[in-house]
Amino acid sequence: MSTATSTASSSTYELDFERPLIQLERQLSELENHADENGVNINAELRKLRSSHTAMLKKIYGKLSAWNTVKVARHPDRPQSVDYLRMCFKDFCELHGDRRYADDNAIVTGFARVGPYKCMVVAQAKGKDVKERIKCNFGMPHPEGYRKALLKMKLAEKYNLPVVTLVDTPGAYPGVGAEERGQAEAIAYNLQEMSRLKVPVLSIVIGEGGSGGALGIGVADRVAMLQYAWYSVISPEGCSSILWKTGDKAPEAAEALKITAAENLKRGIVDEVIDEPLGGAHRNVELMGDRVQKWIVQNLRELKRFKVENLVSKRYDRLRALGTYTEE
């Protein structure tokens, strides 16, 4: 795994393709500290370095490969669902459990307000530190997580509240216990029931959108992706291990899978790409939160104008159109 630094945080994590940028950031930091300590006026040099830094950011992030996009989506400082719950939603009231087996911490659900609207939020959680990641099973939900999500969506439908889902998972947990408790059935049932929910449903891929684990809460009227998120039927490493019998071909697999936001938009898998701050969401978390909130409010305003029958019908048409192609 590569390592990334952010000008917005004290992280020592470094992405390999950002190394020239990181060196420039260190120079900037040293120059700023030197100016503060000695009261020296070096504004001209600082402006020059900051201009070079911005130009380098634009150059690097203007042509990210699919594999480097995956690295950005996995950045440990990247805002997670817990950050968006804080930045975009008010009065969040968490709801627990699936009333069958357990409460899965990899999926967080609850009532909330976003802008002027009440809604139900369903979000996949990865955890910020080692303790939280273990508690959240590294963002890989069990079947009880998907049943919990659907139970809360049905509750939202009962009270005529829209549903907002935040997708961020490398995939559903593939362990023996999860399979014994019906992992595939839980995801499949969610796909069926979400496709006919009689309330507006929005979904945003905020980081990783891995396979059925993402689809289990990703069926919606409008689907958006953050600019440097990825969304695919399988992770690049998983694809590489199947096709080439090794994980070393993950970069090639990422390109072949067309997993980037731009590729998903081009193929009609998602409806919109939400631009990230220059250099990725981890460089300006609050700005990213503001953009996500605006997208949610705008789309809820539009979807609430539809009659229930038309809403479900349009959702069906959207799903039927996925995967169509023509041969010449």
Secondary structure, DSSP 8 states (H G I E B T S, - for coil): ------TTS------GGGHHHHHHHHHHHHHHHHHHHHT---HHHHHHHHHHHHHHHHHHHTT--HHHHHHHHT-TTS--HHHHHHHH-EEEEEE---SSS---TTEEEEEEEETTEEEEEEEE---SSHHHHHHTGGG---HHHHHHHHHHHHHHHHTT--EEEEEEES-----HHHHHTTHHHHHHHHHHHHTT-SS-EEEEEEEEEEHHHHHTTT--SEEEEETT-EEESS-HHHHHHHHSSSGGGHHHHHHHHT-BHHHHHHTTSSSEEE---TT-GGG-HHHHHHHHHHHHHHHHHHHTTS-HHHHHHHHHHHHHHTT-----
